[in-house]
Amino acid sequence: MFSLIYRSVARESFIESDIYKMLSDARDFNAEHHITGCLLYHDRKFLQFLEGEKSVIISLFNAIESDSRHHKIAVLKTEDRQDRIFDRWSMAFYDYGNLRLSAQHKLRQIDQFFESSRAFEKSSKLTSNYFGEVREMLLESAL
Ligand SMILES: Cc1cc2nc3c(=O)[nH]c(=O)nc-3n(C[C@H](O)[C@H](O)[C@H](O)COP(=O)(O)O)c2cc1C
């Protein structure tokens, strides 16, 4: 099992309806290839957590990296693991839109997300790393 976390920025032309269409295709592909994970979208920024068989994840990430609908792609962390963290999700999607919420409100949302993913049951460096990134991304534009 291999996990990869990256962040990127959506191009102007990648509008919300296209993101939802992409997501629907991605979920079909991921389910077929036993890929699980989570994609967060906020303020034009993506943060994705991918996990699955190593060669499958690397080949998917190569496709994602050359996808012109986003740019400024940066890998934040990779890890070889025994088990999956998001084992129930072919690609959970959290759209935090462009809402200018208070930092406190956002932190509450992140806690809910963390609990619903049950990632806390598989507490590891990788999950704390991911949720740390989630916090940072959401709070960058908090009020
Ligand atoms: C932010 C972002 C996340 C993506 N996540 C996935 C994903 O989890 N699974 C997937 O199959 N495609 C995902 N894609 C789409 C891929 O980049 C690509 O379009 C898809 O693998 C088809 O590649 P191909 O046109 O080379 O066949 C994502 C694209 C973007 C921009």
The ligand as an ORCA input file, in Angstrom:
! r2SCAN-3c Opt
* xyz 0 1
  C      -7.202     17.894     -8.727
  C      -7.403     16.673     -9.580
  C      -7.601     15.427     -8.964
  C      -7.795     14.289     -9.739
  N      -7.996     13.085     -9.104
  C      -8.206     11.983     -9.849
  C      -8.428     10.715     -9.232
  O      -8.448     10.565     -8.004
  N      -8.646      9.628    -10.040
  C      -8.662      9.731    -11.407
  O      -8.858      8.721    -12.092
  N      -8.446     10.928    -12.004
  C      -8.231     12.031    -11.270
  N      -8.026     13.235    -11.910
  C      -8.080     13.279    -13.381
  C      -6.726     12.919    -13.996
  O      -5.876     14.045    -13.953
  C      -6.903     12.486    -15.484
  O      -7.743     13.358    -16.153
  C      -7.483     11.091    -15.557
  O      -6.636     10.200    -14.871
  C      -7.574     10.629    -17.026
  O      -6.281     10.655    -17.583
  P      -6.033     10.423    -19.131
  O      -6.819     11.489    -19.831
  O      -4.548     10.562    -19.280
  O      -6.554      9.049    -19.411
  C      -7.804     14.402    -11.158
  C      -7.589     15.645    -11.757
  C      -7.410     16.779    -10.988
  C      -7.198     18.108    -11.668
*
